């Protein structure tokens, strides 16, 4: 049996931090099994670990045993208004050993705390994300609102093979965004921002040494046509996984 109930004060905390929604659930409230799930046009969906990383969700237990959930403002199922106000509807599900389950609805809302930069990188617990500001995308979407899905092509940059010049990246063949998705890469757009996201240790990511640190690199050129004009947009993120605590970098120009 599954019951729906309201969120209890003191057991749940929600807040906005940088470019993320945050939900914290007290350890004493957690059942033997628990999960988050989302509802969209296709119904209720509980993402796998791989899907969660590709979608921009992270969930983990902190040092106190509390459950922490974070979602990027650019995550799947996030609604945006004027690219300044973001909302996400989701559910938290607790299942007890006796078979009883309780679902708690959350409607999260965050306002942008400061303007988006021209290029922003997020290093999360389980994924890397880079987004690029392309105002022409937003203008094209407003002019043709029925064209809600971009279908760009992607060329992934991978680590050079042995015998090639050190430090030079090799290029994979151009692939469709669906083929990139099969490899664990999400290529999408949210308003005027073009987005690339992938879990750590994705098939074509690679590691470089930077100032004594091992940095995992995700790099791709996204090829698309906007209003009939071909464009190639470079997207690269480099993260030190040993120091990841939902950090981000912002370039204003």
Wavefront OBJ file of the C-alpha trace (Angstrom):
o trace
v 0.000 0.000 0.000
v 1.313 3.459 -0.907
v 0.087 6.611 0.822
v 0.592 10.217 -0.265
v 1.242 12.741 2.480
v 2.565 16.268 2.870
v 6.166 17.155 3.608
v 6.911 17.263 7.330
v 8.738 20.272 8.765
v 11.985 19.296 10.486
v 12.515 16.126 8.470
v 13.045 17.860 5.120
v 15.009 20.965 4.166
v 14.959 22.573 0.740
v 17.010 25.473 -0.517
v 18.680 26.938 -3.592
v 22.455 27.019 -3.955
v 24.344 28.376 -6.946
v 22.737 26.609 -9.960
v 21.102 23.788 -7.997
v 17.962 22.741 -6.200
v 18.829 21.100 -2.863
v 16.724 18.735 -0.755
v 18.030 17.241 2.494
v 16.133 14.468 4.292
v 16.977 13.660 7.900
v 18.599 10.254 8.442
v 16.087 9.272 11.133
v 13.275 9.678 8.607
v 14.682 7.274 6.015
v 13.049 3.863 5.592
v 14.755 0.597 4.616
v 14.330 1.552 0.946
v 13.871 5.008 -0.556
v 14.126 6.766 -3.895
v 13.187 9.856 -5.850
v 10.947 9.715 -8.854
v 9.657 12.154 -11.417
v 6.460 12.543 -13.365
v 6.355 13.776 -16.947
v 4.142 13.332 -20.003
v 5.097 9.674 -20.291
v 4.223 8.889 -16.674
v 6.180 8.158 -13.517
v 9.900 7.542 -13.938
v 12.530 6.360 -11.444
v 15.908 7.063 -13.085
v 18.744 4.563 -12.885
v 22.141 5.799 -11.642
v 23.271 6.272 -15.254
v 20.100 8.130 -16.206
v 20.307 10.322 -13.097
v 23.841 11.421 -13.946
v 22.914 12.102 -17.568
v 19.837 14.062 -16.458
v 21.638 16.244 -13.895
v 20.505 14.616 -10.623
v 22.765 13.637 -7.716
v 21.744 11.821 -4.520
v 24.035 10.695 -1.709
v 24.305 10.322 2.078
v 26.302 13.051 3.820
v 28.596 12.576 6.834
v 25.583 12.652 9.201
v 23.728 9.991 7.237
v 21.179 12.484 5.869
v 20.054 11.974 2.295
v 20.995 14.858 0.002
v 19.405 15.346 -3.417
v 20.641 17.970 -5.869
v 19.375 18.857 -9.318
v 20.902 21.243 -11.811
v 18.760 24.151 -12.995
v 19.374 22.632 -16.439
v 18.323 19.113 -15.382
v 15.640 16.980 -17.007
v 12.050 17.895 -16.062
v 13.038 21.372 -14.838
v 10.736 24.129 -16.065
v 12.124 27.592 -16.732
v 10.366 30.926 -16.929
v 12.279 33.748 -18.638
v 15.522 31.854 -17.927
v 15.508 33.348 -14.430
v 12.979 31.249 -12.485
v 13.252 27.458 -12.273
v 10.900 24.828 -10.874
v 10.984 21.055 -10.458
v 8.198 18.718 -9.393
v 9.287 15.411 -7.921
v 8.416 12.782 -5.319
v 10.305 11.150 -2.482
v 9.329 7.549 -1.827
v 9.877 5.682 1.477
v 9.260 1.929 1.652
v 9.232 0.129 4.991
v 10.021 -3.523 5.735
v 6.319 -4.326 6.287
v 5.561 -3.350 2.693
v 4.040 0.039 3.508
v 5.205 2.872 1.253
v 4.719 6.609 1.603
v 5.188 9.200 -1.166
v 5.975 12.843 -0.449
v 5.498 15.451 -3.194
v 7.982 18.282 -3.659
v 7.512 21.359 -5.807
v 10.887 23.079 -5.806
v 11.330 26.674 -6.934
v 14.510 28.713 -7.305
v 15.208 32.155 -8.728
v 18.482 32.830 -10.484
v 20.826 34.442 -7.953
v 23.073 36.099 -10.540
v 23.157 36.170 -14.358
v 24.384 33.182 -16.316
v 27.943 33.377 -17.577
v 28.918 32.884 -21.195
v 30.232 29.417 -20.302
v 29.657 27.537 -17.044
v 31.045 24.222 -15.802
v 29.609 22.070 -13.012
v 31.568 19.277 -11.315
v 28.996 17.250 -9.386
v 29.332 14.100 -7.295
v 28.404 11.890 -10.241
v 28.567 13.974 -13.423
v 30.208 16.828 -15.333
v 28.188 19.549 -17.032
v 29.152 22.401 -19.338
v 26.702 24.925 -20.764
v 27.305 27.700 -23.265
v 25.231 30.844 -23.720
v 23.920 31.124 -27.293
v 21.257 33.856 -27.496
v 20.583 32.880 -31.113
v 19.100 29.614 -29.807
v 16.484 31.445 -27.786
v 15.656 33.773 -30.686
v 15.214 30.790 -32.999
v 13.004 28.972 -30.482
v 10.751 32.035 -30.059
v 10.452 32.423 -33.819
v 9.585 28.726 -34.280
v 8.066 27.495 -30.993
v 7.011 24.162 -32.532
v 10.660 23.280 -33.044
v 11.115 22.200 -29.449
v 13.812 19.576 -30.045
v 17.235 20.388 -31.373
v 18.908 17.569 -33.256
v 22.574 18.524 -33.280
v 25.482 16.362 -34.317
v 28.339 15.702 -31.941
v 32.051 15.086 -32.365
v 33.682 13.814 -29.177
v 37.324 14.639 -28.465
v 39.149 11.714 -26.887
v 42.594 11.146 -25.433
v 45.392 10.741 -27.944
v 46.403 7.196 -28.716
v 49.869 5.971 -27.829
v 52.394 7.276 -30.327
v 50.460 10.464 -31.075
v 51.682 13.843 -29.910
v 51.178 14.143 -26.157
v 48.514 16.660 -25.187
v 46.755 16.531 -28.522
v 43.167 15.323 -28.571
v 41.948 12.887 -31.201
v 38.554 13.178 -32.834
v 35.850 10.541 -32.933
v 33.612 10.336 -36.011
v 30.652 12.714 -36.027
v 27.614 11.100 -34.401
v 23.975 12.054 -33.892
v 22.807 13.239 -30.487
v 20.979 9.910 -30.121
v 24.214 8.004 -30.672
v 25.911 10.283 -28.133
v 23.066 9.565 -25.706
v 23.678 5.827 -26.083
v 27.251 6.477 -24.903
v 25.968 8.353 -21.831
v 26.212 11.957 -23.102
v 23.304 14.365 -22.945
v 23.309 17.094 -25.596
v 20.414 19.493 -25.209
v 19.410 23.098 -24.837
v 17.586 25.033 -22.145
v 16.488 28.437 -23.380
v 19.593 30.147 -24.736
v 22.025 27.606 -23.236
v 23.552 24.702 -25.145
v 24.359 21.841 -22.805
v 26.674 18.833 -22.620
v 26.517 16.493 -19.615
v 27.907 13.040 -18.824
v 28.727 10.801 -15.885
v 32.317 10.378 -14.813
v 34.249 7.607 -16.573
v 32.111 7.925 -19.684
v 33.417 5.893 -22.626
v 35.221 8.793 -24.315
v 36.306 10.873 -21.324
v 40.006 10.911 -20.460
v 42.374 11.942 -17.670
v 45.132 14.550 -17.763
v 47.577 15.746 -15.121
v 47.163 19.435 -14.247
v 49.340 20.998 -11.521
v 49.792 17.584 -9.945
v 46.067 16.769 -9.998
v 44.345 14.076 -12.042
v 41.607 15.842 -14.005
v 38.902 13.969 -15.900
v 38.086 15.709 -19.176
v 34.906 15.633 -21.244
v 35.211 17.487 -24.527
v 33.105 17.729 -27.672
v 32.241 19.936 -30.602
v 28.487 20.314 -31.046
v 27.472 20.912 -34.649
v 24.084 22.426 -35.344
v 22.209 24.677 -37.699
v 20.332 27.659 -36.291
v 18.076 29.590 -38.660
v 19.932 27.964 -41.542
v 23.364 29.018 -40.274
v 25.762 26.129 -39.460
v 27.551 26.453 -36.119
v 30.240 24.495 -34.269
v 30.313 25.056 -30.509
v 33.208 23.825 -28.388
v 32.214 22.340 -25.027
v 34.817 21.137 -22.531
v 34.721 20.368 -18.811
v 37.593 19.201 -16.603
v 36.937 18.003 -13.041
v 39.060 16.670 -10.204
v 36.832 13.894 -8.872
v 38.723 13.614 -5.577
v 37.657 17.161 -4.670
v 34.145 17.215 -6.133
v 31.504 18.761 -3.872
v 29.183 20.342 -6.439
v 31.613 23.034 -7.574
v 31.154 25.148 -10.636
v 33.124 27.581 -12.743
v 31.742 30.572 -14.553
v 33.158 32.580 -17.438
v 31.460 35.932 -17.883
v 32.953 36.617 -21.299
l 1 2 3 4 5 6 7 8 9 10 11 12 13 14 15 16 17 18 19 20 21 22 23 24 25 26 27 28 29 30 31 32 33 34 35 36 37 38 39 40 41 42 43 44 45 46 47 48 49 50 51 52 53 54 55 56 57 58 59 60 61 62 63 64 65 66 67 68 69 70 71 72 73 74 75 76 77 78 79 80 81 82 83 84 85 86 87 88 89 90 91 92 93 94 95 96 97 98 99 100 101 102 103 104 105 106 107 108 109 110 111 112 113 114 115 116 117 118 119 120 121 122 123 124 125 126 127 128 129 130 131 132 133 134 135 136 137 138 139 140 141 142 143 144 145 146 147 148 149 150 151 152 153 154 155 156 157 158 159 160 161 162 163 164 165 166 167 168 169 170 171 172 173 174 175 176 177 178 179 180 181 182 183 184 185 186 187 188 189 190 191 192 193 194 195 196 197 198 199 200 201 202 203 204 205 206 207 208 209 210 211 212 213 214 215 216 217 218 219 220 221 222 223 224 225 226 227 228 229 230 231 232 233 234 235 236 237 238 239 240 241 242 243 244 245 246 247 248 249 250 251 252 253
